[in-house]
């Protein structure tokens, strides 16, 4: 047979093994799909807060699935059990798989013991979205905050995760900060572990 190699053919995408290869999605396809997600949800809500909540909910579902996939692929079905381990996993592994690079920074909050921040100079979900003036404070980063919350909750680290624009001196566009405020139970468990 001409043109038939040794590659195994799968009749269904669900039959493909999870551990084989890492495929990338076209940036233009992602931008179009994400724009459609925002526009669809915009028609379903009455205010910006509701729109951000719906985007966060959509991101939460993605985050839960990303954790399952990455734990299977990267860690042989092992999960992080320590706070700094899961934060490092989100900051590096999850971010790299989703956005093609490690997040710009991971910092511990100075005012509160239970707060951490992941900062990104230019978050991909905000890159191709132009926000009308009547939507003022709308932030597509809520989708990424939902992804982070989905990963953390699914890993057993419940947290409130929010996205914020932070103005930077000398920069035209503000940087995006994902603020993570862990539940008290996480901090108590971490203190017991030492």
C-alpha positions as CSV (number, residue, x, y, z in Angstrom):
1,X,0.0,0.0,0.0
2,X,1.4,3.3,-1.0
3,X,1.3,6.2,1.5
4,X,0.5,4.0,4.5
5,X,3.1,4.4,7.3
6,X,3.5,2.7,10.6
7,X,1.3,5.3,12.3
8,X,-1.7,3.8,13.9
9,X,-5.0,5.2,12.7
10,X,-7.7,6.0,15.2
11,X,-11.4,6.0,14.1
12,X,-12.4,8.3,17.0
13,X,-10.6,11.1,18.8
14,X,-11.6,9.5,22.1
15,X,-9.5,6.5,21.2
16,X,-6.2,8.5,21.0
17,X,-4.0,8.0,24.0
18,X,-3.6,11.0,26.3
19,X,0.1,10.6,26.7
20,X,1.1,10.9,23.0
21,X,2.3,14.3,21.8
22,X,1.5,17.8,22.7
23,X,-0.5,19.7,20.1
24,X,-0.8,23.4,19.8
25,X,-3.9,25.4,18.9
26,X,-3.7,28.1,16.3
27,X,-3.6,31.5,18.0
28,X,-6.1,33.0,15.6
29,X,-8.5,30.1,16.1
30,X,-8.2,30.6,19.9
31,X,-8.8,34.3,19.6
32,X,-11.9,33.8,17.4
33,X,-13.3,31.1,19.7
34,X,-12.7,33.1,22.9
35,X,-14.2,36.2,21.3
36,X,-17.3,34.2,20.4
37,X,-17.5,32.9,24.0
38,X,-17.4,36.5,25.3
39,X,-19.9,37.8,22.8
40,X,-22.3,34.9,23.5
41,X,-22.2,35.4,27.2
42,X,-22.5,39.1,26.8
43,X,-26.0,38.6,25.2
44,X,-27.0,36.4,28.2
45,X,-26.3,38.9,31.0
46,X,-27.4,42.3,32.3
47,X,-24.2,43.7,33.8
48,X,-20.4,43.3,33.7
49,X,-20.2,41.5,37.0
50,X,-22.4,38.7,35.7
51,X,-20.4,38.5,32.5
52,X,-17.2,38.1,34.4
53,X,-18.8,35.5,36.6
54,X,-19.9,33.5,33.6
55,X,-16.4,33.7,32.0
56,X,-15.0,32.6,35.4
57,X,-17.4,29.6,35.5
58,X,-16.3,28.6,31.9
59,X,-12.7,28.9,33.0
60,X,-13.3,26.8,36.1
61,X,-14.5,23.9,34.0
62,X,-11.4,24.2,31.8
63,X,-9.1,24.3,34.9
64,X,-10.5,21.2,36.4
65,X,-10.0,19.3,33.1
66,X,-6.5,20.7,32.6
67,X,-5.4,19.5,36.1
68,X,-6.6,15.9,35.3
69,X,-4.8,15.9,31.9
70,X,-1.6,17.4,33.3
71,X,-1.5,15.1,36.3
72,X,-1.9,12.1,33.9
73,X,0.7,13.4,31.4
74,X,3.3,15.1,33.4
75,X,3.2,13.5,36.9
76,X,2.1,9.9,36.4
77,X,-1.2,10.6,38.1
78,X,0.5,12.2,41.2
79,X,-0.8,15.5,42.6
80,X,0.7,18.3,44.5
81,X,0.0,18.2,48.3
82,X,1.8,21.3,49.4
83,X,0.8,24.9,48.9
84,X,4.0,26.1,47.3
85,X,4.1,23.0,45.1
86,X,0.6,23.6,43.6
87,X,1.4,27.3,43.1
88,X,4.6,26.5,41.3
89,X,2.7,23.9,39.2
90,X,0.1,26.5,38.2
91,X,2.7,29.3,37.6
92,X,4.9,27.1,35.4
93,X,3.4,23.9,34.1
94,X,-0.3,24.9,33.7
95,X,0.7,28.4,32.4
96,X,3.2,26.9,29.9
97,X,0.6,24.4,28.5
98,X,-2.1,27.0,28.2
99,X,-0.1,30.1,27.1
100,X,3.1,28.8,25.7
101,X,5.3,30.3,28.5
102,X,5.8,30.4,32.2
103,X,3.9,33.3,33.9
104,X,5.9,36.4,34.4
105,X,5.9,36.2,38.3
106,X,4.5,34.5,41.3
107,X,4.5,36.5,44.5
108,X,3.3,36.2,48.1
109,X,1.1,39.0,49.3
110,X,2.7,41.3,51.8
111,X,-0.4,42.4,53.6
112,X,-2.2,39.1,54.0
113,X,-0.6,35.7,54.8
114,X,-3.2,33.8,52.7
115,X,-2.7,35.8,49.4
116,X,-0.6,35.0,46.4
117,X,-0.4,36.7,43.0
118,X,0.4,35.5,39.6
119,X,1.3,38.4,37.3
120,X,1.4,38.6,33.5
121,X,2.5,41.6,31.5
122,X,0.1,40.8,28.7
123,X,-2.4,38.1,29.3
124,X,-3.4,36.3,26.1
125,X,-7.2,36.5,26.7
126,X,-7.0,40.3,26.9
127,X,-4.7,40.7,23.9
128,X,-7.3,40.5,21.1
129,X,-10.3,41.9,22.9
130,X,-11.2,45.5,22.6
131,X,-13.5,46.7,25.4
132,X,-16.2,49.3,24.5
133,X,-16.2,52.4,26.8
134,X,-19.6,51.6,28.2
135,X,-18.1,48.3,29.6
136,X,-15.4,50.2,31.4
137,X,-14.0,47.8,34.0
138,X,-14.7,44.6,32.1
139,X,-11.8,42.1,32.4
140,X,-11.5,39.0,30.3
141,X,-8.9,37.8,32.8
142,X,-11.9,36.4,34.8
143,X,-11.7,33.4,32.5
144,X,-8.1,32.8,33.5
145,X,-9.0,33.4,37.2
146,X,-11.6,30.7,36.7
147,X,-9.0,28.3,35.2
148,X,-6.7,28.9,38.2
149,X,-9.6,28.4,40.7
150,X,-10.6,25.2,38.8
151,X,-7.1,23.8,39.1
152,X,-6.7,24.7,42.8
153,X,-10.2,23.5,43.8
154,X,-9.7,20.2,42.0
155,X,-6.3,19.7,43.6
156,X,-7.8,20.2,47.1
157,X,-6.7,23.9,47.6
158,X,-10.0,25.9,47.7
159,X,-9.4,29.6,47.1
160,X,-11.1,32.8,45.9
161,X,-9.4,33.8,42.7
162,X,-9.9,37.1,41.0
163,X,-8.3,39.0,38.1
164,X,-7.2,42.6,38.4
165,X,-5.6,45.2,36.1
166,X,-2.6,46.8,37.8
167,X,-1.3,50.0,36.2
168,X,2.5,50.0,35.6
169,X,4.6,53.1,35.5
170,X,5.9,53.8,32.0
171,X,3.6,51.2,30.5
172,X,0.7,52.0,28.2
173,X,-1.2,48.9,29.2
174,X,-1.7,47.7,32.7
175,X,-0.4,44.3,33.8
176,X,-2.8,41.5,34.8
177,X,-2.6,40.1,38.3
178,X,-4.4,36.9,39.3
179,X,-5.0,37.3,43.0
180,X,-5.4,34.0,44.9
181,X,-6.8,34.1,48.4
182,X,-6.7,30.6,50.0
183,X,-9.4,29.2,52.3
184,X,-8.4,29.1,56.0
185,X,-8.5,25.3,55.9
186,X,-5.7,25.2,53.4
187,X,-3.5,27.4,55.6
188,X,-4.2,25.3,58.7
189,X,-3.4,22.1,56.8
190,X,-0.2,23.6,55.5
191,X,0.8,24.7,59.1
192,X,0.2,21.1,60.3
193,X,2.4,19.7,57.5
194,X,5.2,22.0,58.7
